[in-house]
Amino acid sequence: MLEEFFRRSKRIRGPLAFHLPGFATSLKEEDYADASVKAKLWCLGDLGRWMKRKGLTVANLCEPRVEAFVRSHQRAGRGDLRTLKQFRDSLRKRGAILDRKLSCDRSPLAKILGRYERYLRSERGLVAVTILNYEAYVRKFLGERFRKGPFHFSEVKPSDISSFILRHGPTMSPRTAQVMTTAFRSFFRFLFQNGKLKADLAASVPAVPDWRQSTVPKYLTSEEVECMLRVCNRRTATGRRDYAILLLLARLGLRAGEVVALELDDVDWRAGEILIRGKGLRHERMPLPAEVGKALTSYLRHDRPPCRTRRVFVRVRAPRRGFCSHKALTSIVKRALLRADLHPALKGAHLLRHSLATSMLRSGATMAEIGEVLRHRTPNTTEIYAKVDFDGLRSLVHPWPLGGGQ
């Protein structure tokens, strides 16, 4: 069908014509529908004619020129920026264009942040998103403290840190402010270990009040979890995929990111185990319950589309690849709760992790056993679940003393 489209269409001829068939083939390999491929080719045909008028070649197709094309065609409703970026990525993979290397930033700030990034990645095992968040706060602090002058870290005082936090903290949510202070403790500990500071200023970073122990963890009862699983629509491929995801969350207490990162080779079917890629680059094996294994087998055999990615769970729509982030799983859990007519205060994937811990506690499991299943590093992380053991807490309550001889 696409061959006929290329033979008849004259609009897609021009400086890009040689590269469009290869791009169309790559789209088909990612399971795009013919109509979607044609729409993208029309967009690129418009780009090709615009390049011809401007006297541009494929080698000149840099990102600023792509954005200029989009701006010039906005009124006509054309110039899909996503399609154009896809096309540039395709050209780059085929070696048709080379991105110009940006001039290396050799500033003192870039050097220290580069070393800090390597420290976070190799020694602390943090993921890219966390590293970017930490660097953003550190960059802002150093920019305000030293302006454009040289970075004499020995001049940093505890009052500089507290003043920055007091100035910016009120504009953030408590959770965001906690991330900021964690980033500062990490950075000053890094400077101290590398001899940039004579004293460890990490201890001088003020703490943001953490009220996580002031409330009871949000959870579903065992009956509500079973109801949510029962109403999952397993008559469709999407429903069967979502059912397998929900079982991993509900039966193993996995974090959303751990389910997203799950790969085909992580499931050891003979041993009945599954490899979990957890926080801090920790890899741990967990037993694979028969119920979860059955749902995974059904999805992999009948519903997972053919694709190049090794991720277990794949997008239903093109491009066929794994989920980009944990947000996709949050949406899956929200839809499942809505179908079950459940309306808890917490609606994310972590709700099922809390629910598993609560169910285990009420079934007689110890805190150590719960922490082992949830793979907590310290007992302090697990202790919050003691608050939902209402029967146990009642046994500790003493009668209120009555005065006046009553």
Secondary structure, 3 states (H helix, E strand, C coil): CHHHHHHHCCCCCCCCCCCHHHHHHHHHHCCCCHHHHHHHHHHHHHHHHHHHHHCCCHHHCCHHHHHHHHHHCCCCCCCCHHHHHHHHHHHHHCCCCCCCCCCCCCCHHHHHHHHHHHHHHHHCCCCHHHHHHHHHHHHHHHHHHHCCCCCCHHHCCHHHHHHHHHHHHHHCCHHHHHHHHHHHHHHHHHHHHCCCCCCCHHHHCCCCCCCHHHCCCCCCCHHHHHHHHHCCCCCCHHHHHHHHHHHHHHHHCCCHHHHHCCEHHHEECCCCEEEEECHHHCEEEEECCHHHHHHHHHHHHHHCCCCCCCECCECCCCCCCECCCCHHHHHHHHHHHHHCCCCCCCCCCHHHHHHHHHHHHHCCCCHHHHHHHHCCCCHHHHHHHHHHCHHHHHCCCCCCCCCCCC
